[in-house]
Amino acid sequence: MYGETCGRKKASELKPKALGKMLARAENVLFILASEVDRYPSDILKEIVEKSNATVYKTEAAGTEKVDIDTDARYGLMEIVDRLCNEMGEEYDYIVLAGVPYHIETRVLSGLRSYGMKKVVTLNWRHQQYADLSFPNMPDAERWKKSLNEIAENL
């Protein structure tokens, strides 16, 4: 199931080295971990989260329990998005999505871009045009893991 939301904005290609340096300089970073986060190399993702000194929200989805990353709060994904849009989104320099299923992430990103978030990043291995920064499509899992590792090394 795919959908499009009108708009001129499209994602810039995520450069791992540059993102690592940007997250290192950021004051407030929010990671949103969702149901497919167990597909990520957990040691690398944990390193990225810890080095960026990020706030972490996990969704209530089953897959998030398998990843050993300390959580600041657990909410449903739509509740997180609602809170970002209504009261707390502007306090974060970067909002980073990891493990949100592609078709849901498309809708979430489309909604977030309408509310003036500073930078929304997806670490998904599939390109998301509605993010500010997104990887290109990466069918090769090893290339994607190498890119995630490069982010961690540059924090």
Salt bridges, closest charged atoms under 4 A:
GLU13 OE2 - LYS15 NZ 3.71
GLU36 OE1 - ARG39 NH1 3.95
GLU36 OE1 - ARG126 NH2 3.42
ASP38 OD2 - LYS66 NZ 3.54
GLU47 OE2 - LYS51 NZ 2.89
GLU60 OE1 - ARG74 NE 3.81
ASP68 OD2 - LYS46 NZ 3.24
GLU79 OE2 - ARG83 NH2 3.23
ASP93 OD1 - LYS118 NZ 3.66
ASP132 OD1 - LYS9 NZ 2.47
